[in-house]
Amino acid sequence: MADETKVYPSGLTEKEAEEIQGGLMWGTRIYAAIAILAHILAYMLTPWLK
């Protein structure tokens, strides 16, 4: 009989899966912020798209 506390197919519990997802969400936000900042700096400091 399957264990109802585990999330298929990862084998994690619901709480563990939500914790990992939260970390991935924050990592994605930080990555996006750095990419946006890099594009703004590239636009300001080079003759890019002018």
C-alpha positions as CSV (number, residue, x, y, z in Angstrom):
1,M,0.0,0.0,0.0
2,A,1.3,3.5,-0.9
3,D,2.4,5.9,1.7
4,E,-0.1,8.8,1.5
5,T,2.4,11.4,3.0
6,K,4.7,11.1,0.0
7,V,4.4,13.0,-3.2
8,Y,4.8,10.8,-6.3
9,P,7.3,10.4,-7.9
10,S,9.8,12.4,-5.9
11,G,9.3,10.6,-2.6
12,L,9.2,13.9,-0.8
13,T,6.5,14.9,1.7
14,E,4.2,17.8,0.8
15,K,6.0,20.1,3.1
16,E,9.5,19.2,1.7
17,A,8.3,19.7,-1.9
18,E,6.8,23.1,-1.0
19,E,10.1,24.1,0.7
20,I,12.1,23.2,-2.4
21,Q,9.7,25.0,-4.7
22,G,10.0,28.1,-2.5
23,G,13.8,28.0,-2.9
24,L,13.5,27.6,-6.6
25,M,11.1,30.5,-6.9
26,W,13.5,32.8,-4.9
27,G,16.4,31.6,-7.0
28,T,14.5,32.4,-10.2
29,R,13.6,35.9,-8.9
30,I,17.2,36.7,-8.0
31,Y,18.4,35.4,-11.4
32,A,15.8,37.6,-13.2
33,A,16.8,40.7,-11.2
34,I,20.5,40.2,-12.0
35,A,19.7,39.7,-15.7
36,I,17.5,42.8,-15.8
37,L,20.2,44.9,-14.1
38,A,22.8,43.5,-16.5
39,H,20.7,44.6,-19.5
40,I,20.1,48.0,-18.1
41,L,23.8,48.5,-17.5
42,A,24.7,47.2,-21.0
43,Y,22.2,49.7,-22.5
44,M,23.5,52.6,-20.5
45,L,27.2,51.9,-21.0
46,T,27.3,50.8,-24.7
47,P,25.8,52.1,-27.9
48,W,23.4,49.1,-27.8
49,L,20.2,49.7,-29.8
50,K,20.9,53.4,-30.3
